[in-house]
């Protein structure tokens, strides 16, 4: 990791936004993405007791993904079409994967969800990680390929090797790298992972630096 570049990014971020994420411009960005509403919607949609009904879980997956500003429009439509064609046993498998990812063994849930989405050629990083990132914003990472590749390159995270096919190994390695970076900057920059990667993303743009 290029610590000098990270500290420079922190300094310049606060120079531009003195109140950090409480700066008016940052507040407007949060409102644009409706993060707090998405956190609440997701936590209500995927409460543990709801997993007794796989059909409801799949319906709620479509609802949350469709409303997310962090998911590309074409991915939303593809996922919605995929969900409409699922057989009952496929809905159950998808539901089990998400249940384990959110409420049980993360790795097992990740692998089941990955296998389910691969059946519809939808095993994309964004679709794999958006629901956990909303449900557990302090512990789960949202992986958007362009952002992640930019972070790896700009901050010289040379031990990380991104691949478009999601893997649990990379997910853990990237989360650990972010934790290392978070520990070296002001805690206010990381109220949750989406905010922290947002800070990193903005610092890579020439408009801020």
C-alpha positions, 0 to 999 in steps of 0.5 A: 500500500502507498501510505503516502498517497493515502495520507495525501488523499485524507488531507486533501479530502478534508481540505475540500470537505472540512466537515468530512461526510457531514459537509453539505455536498457529501450530505447531498450525495448520501441523499442521492443514494438514499443509503440510510433508507436502503440500509433500513429497507434491506434489514427489514426485507431480509430479517431472519424470520423472512427466510421461511418464505423463499418466494418472499426473499427472492421478491425482496431481492428484486425490490432492493436491487432494483431500487439501488443506485449502486447497481447498473440498470442493465444488471437490474433488468437482468436480475429481475428477468432471472428471478421471474423464471426461477423454479421453486427449488431454485428460489429455495437455493438462492434464499439459503445462500443469502440467509447464510451470507447474512445470518450464518457462515459467510463463506458458505453463503457466498459460495451458494449464492455464487453458484445460484447466480452462475446458473443465470450468468449473473455471478457479478461482483456488484450483485454478489455484494450489494445486499450484504453491504446494505444489511451489514454496512460496518462489516460487509464490503460492496465490490464495484469492479471499476472502483475496486480496480482503481483503488488497487492501482492508485493505492498500490495494493500490489498483493491483490489480484482482481478477477471478474469472477467473484471468489471468497478469497479475493473478497476477504483479501480486499476487505482486509486491505480496506481494514488496514487502510481504515486504520491509518486515516481518521475514523470519520472517513469510515462510518461504513464500508460504502462511505470509505470506498466512496472516499477512496474513489473520490480521491482518485479523481483529478477534480479533488486531487 
